[in-house]
Amino acid sequence: MDYAVGVSVFLLVVAFVFGFVPSLISPFTDDATDAVVVADRAADRLTGDLLVADPARPSVLDADCTVGFFDDSLTPADCRYDSNASDLAGALGIGAPARSVNVTLVDGTGNRTLDGTELVAGPEPARGADVSVSRRAVLLDDRDWTVLVRVW
């Protein structure tokens, strides 16, 4: 009887150790949860600050500033950003060089251009990549658009 109790206690302790130790080291393992936060903050920064004419009216994008952000040859003077999509990580405040980011604006018909400028910045994610996506509904040029920020 003593042997059975001893073995049972030993097995319970071993099971507890194997169940508990992974939770101790999990905060130090690499996962993609920070990509979700990066995508959300980048989308908020675009739709609430960088591309709007008035921060009091978030999600109402300024057409000239939006086109200027995605087109390197245009630099509107009254826009709220210092660097455009040519330095996408810098413009969005993404400091981690290990992260890639893509920003795409799409209207309700799937159109990705405005005034002849394609509203896409950054590389496309690789097929099968672990991508975090943040979406924002915005008003641009009196039409509904969706801002997609993808981080991987």
C-alpha positions as CSV (number, residue, x, y, z in Angstrom):
1,M,0.0,0.0,0.0
2,D,2.8,2.4,0.8
3,Y,4.4,1.7,-2.5
4,A,1.3,2.5,-4.4
5,V,0.9,5.8,-2.6
6,G,4.5,6.7,-3.2
7,V,4.4,5.9,-6.9
8,S,1.1,7.9,-7.2
9,V,2.6,10.9,-5.6
10,F,5.7,10.6,-7.7
11,L,3.7,10.4,-10.9
12,L,1.6,13.4,-9.9
13,V,4.7,15.5,-9.2
14,V,6.2,14.5,-12.6
15,A,3.0,15.4,-14.4
16,F,2.8,18.7,-12.6
17,V,6.4,19.6,-13.5
18,F,5.8,18.7,-17.2
19,G,2.6,20.8,-17.2
20,F,4.1,23.7,-15.4
21,V,7.5,24.2,-16.8
22,P,6.4,25.1,-20.4
23,S,4.3,28.0,-19.0
24,L,7.4,29.3,-17.2
25,I,9.4,29.6,-20.4
26,S,6.6,30.5,-22.8
27,P,7.0,34.3,-22.3
28,F,10.5,34.0,-23.7
29,T,9.6,32.1,-26.8
30,D,9.1,33.8,-30.2
31,D,5.5,34.1,-31.3
32,A,3.5,36.3,-33.6
33,T,1.3,38.0,-31.0
34,D,3.3,41.2,-31.3
35,A,2.5,41.3,-35.0
36,V,-1.2,41.8,-34.2
37,V,-0.4,44.8,-32.0
38,V,1.9,46.3,-34.7
39,A,-0.7,45.9,-37.4
40,D,-3.4,47.5,-35.2
41,R,-1.2,50.4,-34.2
42,A,-0.1,51.0,-37.8
43,A,-3.7,51.0,-39.0
44,D,-4.7,53.4,-36.2
45,R,-1.8,55.7,-37.1
46,L,-2.8,55.8,-40.8
47,T,-6.5,56.3,-40.3
48,G,-6.4,58.5,-37.3
49,D,-3.4,60.7,-37.9
50,L,-1.2,60.4,-41.0
51,L,-3.8,60.4,-43.8
52,V,-6.5,62.6,-42.3
53,A,-7.0,66.3,-42.9
54,D,-8.4,66.8,-39.4
55,P,-7.6,64.4,-36.5
56,A,-11.0,65.3,-35.0
57,R,-12.5,63.4,-37.9
58,P,-10.7,60.1,-37.9
59,S,-11.3,57.7,-40.7
60,V,-12.1,60.5,-43.1
61,L,-9.0,60.5,-45.3
62,D,-7.7,63.4,-47.3
63,A,-7.5,62.4,-50.9
64,D,-4.4,64.5,-51.8
65,C,-2.5,63.4,-48.7
66,T,-3.4,59.8,-49.3
67,V,-2.3,59.9,-53.0
68,G,0.9,61.7,-51.9
69,F,1.7,59.1,-49.3
70,F,1.7,56.3,-51.8
71,D,3.2,58.3,-54.7
72,D,6.9,59.3,-54.2
73,S,6.8,62.0,-56.8
74,L,4.0,64.0,-55.0
75,T,4.6,65.8,-51.8
76,P,1.6,67.8,-50.6
77,A,2.7,70.4,-48.1
78,D,-0.2,70.4,-45.7
79,C,-0.2,66.7,-44.9
80,R,0.5,65.2,-41.4
81,Y,3.3,62.8,-42.3
82,D,7.1,63.4,-42.5
83,S,8.0,60.3,-44.6
84,N,5.8,58.6,-47.1
85,A,5.3,55.0,-48.2
86,S,8.9,54.8,-49.6
87,D,9.9,54.5,-45.9
88,L,6.8,52.6,-44.7
89,A,8.3,51.2,-41.5
90,G,9.6,54.7,-40.6
91,A,6.3,56.4,-41.4
92,L,4.3,54.0,-39.3
93,G,6.8,53.9,-36.4
94,I,7.7,50.2,-36.8
95,G,11.1,50.0,-35.4
96,A,11.7,46.2,-35.6
97,P,13.6,45.5,-38.8
98,A,12.6,41.8,-38.6
99,R,8.9,42.7,-39.4
100,S,7.6,43.3,-42.9
101,V,4.6,45.4,-43.5
102,N,2.1,45.9,-46.4
103,V,-0.5,48.7,-46.6
104,T,-3.3,48.4,-49.2
105,L,-6.4,50.6,-49.7
106,V,-9.3,48.9,-51.5
107,D,-12.7,50.3,-52.4
108,G,-15.9,48.4,-52.5
109,T,-15.3,47.1,-56.0
110,G,-11.8,45.9,-55.4
111,N,-10.2,48.9,-57.0
112,R,-6.8,49.9,-55.5
113,T,-6.1,53.1,-57.4
114,L,-7.1,56.7,-56.9
115,D,-6.3,59.5,-59.4
116,G,-4.0,57.0,-61.2
117,T,-2.0,56.1,-58.1
118,E,-2.0,52.6,-56.9
119,L,-2.7,52.7,-53.1
120,V,-0.4,49.8,-52.2
121,A,2.9,50.0,-50.3
122,G,5.3,47.4,-49.1
123,P,6.0,43.8,-50.3
124,E,3.4,41.2,-50.6
125,P,3.6,38.5,-47.9
126,A,5.1,35.1,-49.0
127,R,2.6,32.3,-49.6
128,G,2.0,30.5,-46.3
129,A,3.5,33.3,-44.2
130,D,2.1,33.9,-40.7
131,V,0.4,37.2,-41.4
132,S,-1.5,39.5,-39.0
133,V,-4.1,41.7,-40.6
134,S,-5.8,44.8,-39.3
135,R,-8.6,46.4,-41.2
136,R,-10.2,49.9,-41.0
137,A,-13.2,51.2,-42.8
138,V,-12.6,54.8,-44.0
139,L,-14.1,57.5,-46.2
140,L,-11.9,58.6,-49.1
141,D,-13.0,60.8,-52.0
142,D,-16.6,60.4,-50.8
143,R,-16.5,56.6,-51.1
144,D,-16.1,53.8,-48.7
145,W,-12.7,52.2,-48.6
146,T,-10.9,49.6,-46.5
147,V,-7.4,50.1,-45.2
148,L,-5.6,46.7,-44.9
149,V,-2.4,46.6,-42.9
150,R,-0.6,43.2,-43.0
151,V,2.4,42.5,-40.8
152,W,4.6,39.4,-40.8
